[in-house]
């Protein structure tokens, strides 16, 4: 992320000067930008007029993101008791089904050989 930011702040402006030639039009002449500004200006004005509500909504989203992010990684791990082993065999995608079944049966025989 730091490298991408450094490149965006240093290299991209230089490349724009070197590679972009011709006549540039103002934002007011671009119909897409005019449409987007008509949507953005009222929303920005409302957000600046109602700062407490805007900050409250942002806080709710931040707290929700933190709550959701705290569970990342745990949904794939079942609860394990002391002494348990989680075994997730992964087979190469290029092997055939009979060969994969043979490997799975070999792993099963190996696990059954251990005392419980």
C-alpha positions in Angstrom: 0.0 0.0 0.0 2.8 2.4 0.8 4.5 1.6 -2.5 1.3 2.2 -4.4 0.7 5.5 -2.7 4.3 6.6 -3.4 3.9 5.7 -7.1 0.5 7.4 -7.3 1.9 10.6 -5.8 5.2 10.7 -7.7 5.2 8.8 -11.0 1.6 9.3 -12.1 1.6 13.1 -12.3 4.9 13.0 -14.3 3.5 10.4 -16.7 0.3 12.5 -17.1 2.4 15.6 -18.1 4.5 13.5 -20.5 1.8 11.3 -22.1 -1.4 13.4 -22.1 -1.3 15.9 -24.9 -3.9 18.1 -26.6 -6.6 20.4 -25.4 -8.2 19.8 -22.0 -11.7 20.8 -21.3 -13.0 22.2 -18.0 -15.3 20.1 -15.8 -18.2 22.3 -16.6 -18.1 21.3 -20.3 -18.3 17.6 -19.4 -21.9 16.4 -19.1 -21.1 13.5 -16.9 -19.2 15.7 -14.5 -22.1 18.2 -14.5 -24.5 15.4 -13.6 -22.3 14.1 -10.8 -21.8 17.6 -9.4 -25.6 18.1 -9.3 -25.8 14.9 -7.2 -22.8 15.6 -5.0 -23.3 19.3 -4.1 -26.6 18.9 -2.3 -25.3 15.8 -0.5 -22.2 17.6 0.6 -24.2 20.6 1.7 -26.5 18.4 3.8 -23.6 16.6 5.4 -21.9 19.9 6.3 -25.1 21.3 7.7 -25.8 18.1 9.8 -22.3 17.2 11.0 -23.5 15.3 14.1 -25.7 13.0 12.1 -23.0 12.5 9.5 -20.4 11.6 12.1 -22.9 9.4 13.9 -23.6 7.4 10.7 -19.9 7.1 10.0 -19.3 5.9 13.5 -22.0 3.3 13.2 -20.4 2.0 10.0 -17.0 2.0 11.6 -18.2 0.0 14.6 -20.1 -2.4 12.3 -17.0 -2.9 10.2 -14.9 -3.6 13.3 -17.4 -6.1 14.6 -17.6 -7.9 11.3 -13.8 -7.9 10.9 -13.3 -9.4 14.3 -14.9 -12.6 13.1 -12.8 -13.0 10.0 -10.8 -16.2 10.0 -12.8 -17.8 12.8 -15.7 -19.1 10.7 -13.5 -21.7 9.0 -12.0 -23.2 12.2 -14.3 -25.5 14.2 -14.0 -25.4 18.0 -11.3 -27.7 19.1 -10.9 -29.4 22.5 -7.5 -30.0 24.1 -5.8 -32.8 22.2 -7.9 -32.5 19.1 -6.3 -32.3 15.7 -7.8 -30.5 12.7 -6.8 -32.3 9.5 -7.7 -30.7 6.1 -6.2 -32.8 3.2 -5.8 -30.9 0.0 -5.3 -32.8 -3.2 -3.5 -31.5 -6.3 -6.1 -30.5 -9.0 -4.2 -32.4 -11.7 -4.5 -35.9 -10.2 -7.3 -38.3 -11.3 -10.3 -39.2 -9.2 -9.1 -42.9 -8.6 -5.7 -41.7 -7.5 -7.3 -39.1 -5.1 -9.5 -41.9 -3.7 -6.4 -44.1 -3.2 -4.6 -41.2 -1.3 -7.7 -40.6 0.8 -8.0 -44.2 1.7 -4.3 -44.3 2.7 -4.8 -41.3 4.9 -7.8 -42.9 6.5 -5.9 -46.1 7.2 -3.0 -44.1 8.7 -5.4 -42.1 11.0 -7.2 -45.3 12.1 -3.9 -46.8 13.2 -3.5 -44.2 15.9 -5.0 -45.1 19.3 -8.0 -43.0 20.5 
